[in-house]
């Protein structure tokens, strides 16, 4: 979708919103897949309510984009514009935040080292690994709630954190978080970080374009193990491919389209259903065009 009205363009500038025409979302997602649309980069959080009012008044549909690391975007010209906060501080990147905390003797987050994306994205999906999840440490979240068109502050006990799921609405935008982390010596944290990094390097396709795990693990089971047992590593549709290192990672091995990736996801899900009577649920977020 494109914004052509000069009056809207002028108002965006007044709201400190940078308009990038025809941005390719394939450049903004870790899968390297996605069509084109106008990108609105928000430089001031305070402008969010007025920005959303402007878009509503002009019937301009929108989606919020974070770090783009757990996202599969449709092909072609997209029917909505994309909103993204300009990140002034590097600590919003998950890995840098974990390192910053470690240097200040604050642990507990070691399991998420190496997970791509932002802190906001980790909050939205309650990211976790190696026996921990970020929701356990959340004490307060400041967010923009599209439903109320207001900036709100929620206590941790007002938020439901479940396995790869939270009570945040899809169009809520995370602005800030307060985490309560346990004190731990830096050397001990660093040891845990190294162990987690070694595990990831040995089992995940870190050098390829992926969105992390495609499917959630069913209760008491492993999606990757079931896919592996079916001999589906290396299965491909076009350039969309099941990783030969981790069967729950699907990679863009060249110039995969969203159509390719969705067909691969559907095919693998069907095979797992047929052989294990298990219906796999997506962990990756899909934005269909």
C-alpha positions in Angstrom: 0.0 0.0 0.0 1.2 3.5 -0.8 0.5 6.8 0.8 0.2 9.5 -1.9 -1.9 12.3 -0.3 0.5 15.2 0.2 -1.5 16.4 3.3 -1.0 13.0 5.0 2.7 13.0 4.1 3.0 16.5 5.6 1.2 15.4 8.8 3.5 12.4 9.1 6.5 14.7 9.1 4.9 16.9 11.8 4.6 13.7 13.9 8.3 12.9 13.5 7.4 9.9 11.3 9.8 9.1 8.5 8.0 7.7 5.4 10.0 5.2 3.3 8.2 4.6 0.0 8.0 1.0 -1.3 10.1 -0.7 1.3 10.9 -4.3 0.7 10.0 -6.3 3.8 12.4 -9.1 2.6 15.1 -6.7 3.7 13.6 -6.3 7.2 12.9 -9.9 8.1 15.4 -12.7 9.1 13.8 -15.0 6.6 14.5 -12.6 3.7 10.9 -13.0 2.5 8.3 -10.3 2.0 6.6 -8.0 -0.4 6.7 -4.2 -0.6 4.7 -1.4 1.1 5.3 2.0 2.6 7.2 1.9 5.9 6.5 4.5 8.6 9.4 4.8 11.0 8.3 6.4 14.3 10.9 8.6 15.9 8.9 9.6 19.0 6.8 7.2 21.0 4.6 10.1 22.1 3.3 10.5 18.5 1.7 7.0 18.4 -1.8 8.0 19.4 -1.9 10.9 16.9 -0.4 8.7 14.2 -3.0 6.0 14.6 -5.8 8.5 14.6 -4.4 9.9 11.3 -4.3 6.4 9.7 -7.8 5.6 11.0 -9.2 8.8 9.7 -7.9 8.0 6.2 -8.7 4.3 6.2 -5.1 3.3 6.0 -4.6 -0.3 7.4 -1.4 -1.0 9.2 0.8 -3.5 11.0 3.5 -3.1 13.6 6.9 -4.5 12.8 9.5 -5.2 15.4 12.9 -6.9 14.6 11.3 -9.2 11.9 12.9 -12.3 13.3 9.9 -14.5 13.8 7.9 -13.4 10.8 6.8 -14.7 7.4 5.4 -11.9 5.2 3.4 -12.4 2.0 4.6 -11.7 -1.5 3.9 -8.8 -3.8 2.3 -5.4 -3.0 1.1 -5.6 0.5 -2.4 -4.2 1.5 -1.2 -2.4 4.5 1.5 0.0 5.6 4.0 -1.0 8.2 4.9 0.9 11.4 8.2 0.5 13.1 9.8 2.3 16.0 13.2 3.8 15.4 15.5 2.2 17.9 17.7 4.8 19.5 19.3 2.4 21.9 21.1 -0.8 21.0 20.0 -2.5 24.2 16.6 -3.2 22.6 18.3 -5.9 20.6 17.9 -9.0 22.8 21.5 -10.3 22.7 22.9 -6.9 23.6 20.5 -6.5 26.4 21.5 -9.9 27.8 25.2 -8.9 27.6 24.5 -5.6 29.2 22.8 -7.3 32.1 25.5 -9.8 32.5 28.2 -7.1 32.8 26.1 -5.7 35.7 25.9 -9.2 37.4 22.3 -9.8 36.4 21.6 -13.3 35.2 18.7 -15.5 34.3 18.5 -14.6 30.6 21.4 -16.7 29.4 19.2 -19.2 27.6 18.1 -16.5 25.2 21.6 -15.5 24.0 21.8 -16.0 20.3 18.0 -15.7 19.8 17.6 -13.0 17.1 15.2 -10.1 17.4 14.3 -7.4 19.9 13.3 -7.4 23.6 9.8 -6.4 22.5 9.5 -9.4 20.2 10.7 -11.7 23.0 8.1 -10.2 25.3 5.3 -10.7 22.7 5.9 -14.4 22.2 7.3 -15.1 25.7 10.5 -16.3 24.2 12.4 -19.0 26.1 15.1 -21.7 25.7 16.9 -24.2 27.8 14.4 -24.2 30.6 13.7 -20.5 31.0 11.3 -17.9 29.5 11.4 -14.1 29.7 7.9 -13.9 31.2 9.2 -15.1 34.5 11.2 -11.9 35.0 8.7 -9.3 33.7 7.5 -6.9 36.4 6.1 -4.1 34.2 5.5 -3.4 30.5 4.8 0.0 28.9 2.9 -0.5 25.7 0.8 1.2 23.1 -2.6 -0.5 23.0 -4.3 -0.2 19.7 -7.7 -1.2 21.2 -7.7 1.8 23.5 -5.5 4.0 21.4 -3.5 4.8 24.6 -0.1 4.2 26.1 -0.7 1.9 29.1 1.5 0.4 31.8 0.8 -3.2 32.9 2.2 -5.0 35.9 3.6 -8.4 35.3 0.7 -10.1 37.1 -1.7 -8.4 34.7 -0.1 -10.2 31.7 -0.7 -13.9 30.9 2.6 -15.6 30.0 2.2 -19.1 28.5 4.4 -21.3 26.3 5.2 -19.1 23.3 2.1 -17.1 23.9 1.0 -14.0 25.8 -2.2 -11.9 26.4 -0.8 -9.0 24.3 -3.0 -8.2 21.3 -1.3 -8.6 17.8 -1.4 -4.9 17.3 0.0 -3.9 20.7 3.4 -2.2 20.5 5.9 -2.7 23.3 7.7 0.5 24.4 9.5 -0.4 27.6 9.9 -3.2 30.1 11.1 -3.6 33.7 12.7 -6.9 34.4 13.6 -8.2 37.8 16.7 -10.4 37.3 18.6 -12.4 39.9 22.1 -11.3 41.0 24.8 -13.6 39.6 28.5 -13.3 39.2 29.6 -12.2 35.7 31.9 -15.1 35.2 29.1 -17.6 36.0 26.8 -15.8 33.6 29.4 -15.8 30.9 29.9 -19.6 31.4 26.2 -20.1 30.8 26.2 -17.9 27.7 29.1 -19.9 26.2 27.3 -23.2 26.8 24.1 -21.9 25.2 26.1 -20.5 22.2 27.9 -23.8 21.7 24.6 -25.7 21.7 23.1 -23.4 19.1 26.1 -23.5 16.9 26.1 -27.3 16.9 22.4 -27.7 16.2 20.9 -24.7 14.4 21.5 -23.2 10.9 22.8 -19.9 12.2 24.4 -18.8 8.9 21.2 -19.2 6.9 18.0 -17.1 6.6 15.4 -18.5 9.0 12.7 -17.4 11.3 13.8 -19.7 14.2 11.4 -22.5 15.0 8.5 -22.8 12.6 6.3 -24.9 14.9 5.6 -24.8 18.6 6.4 -28.0 20.5 3.3 -30.0 21.3 2.8 -30.9 25.0 5.4 -33.5 25.9 6.8 -33.8 22.4 9.3 -32.2 20.1 8.1 -30.8 16.7 11.7 -31.0 15.4 12.1 -34.6 16.5 8.9 -35.7 14.7 9.9 -34.0 11.5 13.3 -35.5 11.7 12.0 -39.0 12.3 9.9 -38.7 9.1 13.1 -38.0 7.2 12.1 -34.6 6.1 15.4 -32.7 6.6 16.3 -31.2 3.3 12.7 -31.3 2.0 12.2 -28.3 -0.2 9.5 -26.3 -2.1 11.4 -24.0 -4.4 14.1 -22.4 -2.3 12.1 -22.9 1.0 13.8 -25.8 2.7 13.7 -27.8 6.0 17.1 -27.3 7.5 19.4 -30.3 7.5 20.7 -29.2 10.9 17.5 -28.7 12.8 14.2 -30.0 11.4 12.1 -27.3 13.0 14.0 -24.6 11.3 12.9 -23.9 7.7 15.4 -21.8 5.7 15.4 -19.6 2.7 18.1 -21.3 0.7 18.1 -18.7 -2.1 15.2 -16.7 -3.3 12.2 -18.4 -1.6 8.8 -16.8 -1.8 6.2 -16.7 0.9 4.1 -19.1 -1.3 7.0 -21.6 -1.3 7.4 -21.4 2.5 3.7 -21.7 3.2 3.5 -24.7 1.0 6.4 -26.3 2.8 4.9 -25.6 6.2 1.5 -27.0 5.1 3.2 -30.1 3.6 5.2 -30.9 6.8 2.2 -30.3 9.0 0.2 -32.7 7.0 2.9 -35.4 7.2 3.2 -35.0 10.9 -0.6 -35.2 11.3 -0.8 -38.4 9.2 2.0 -40.2 11.0 1.7 -38.9 14.6 -1.9 -37.7 14.8 -0.5 -34.4 16.1 -1.6 -31.0 14.6 1.4 -28.7 14.8 0.7 -25.1 15.6 2.8 -22.3 14.0 5.3 -20.5 16.2 6.3 -18.3 13.3 3.9 -15.3 12.7 2.4 -15.2 9.2 1.3 -12.0 7.5 -0.6 -13.0 4.4 -0.8 -10.5 1.6 
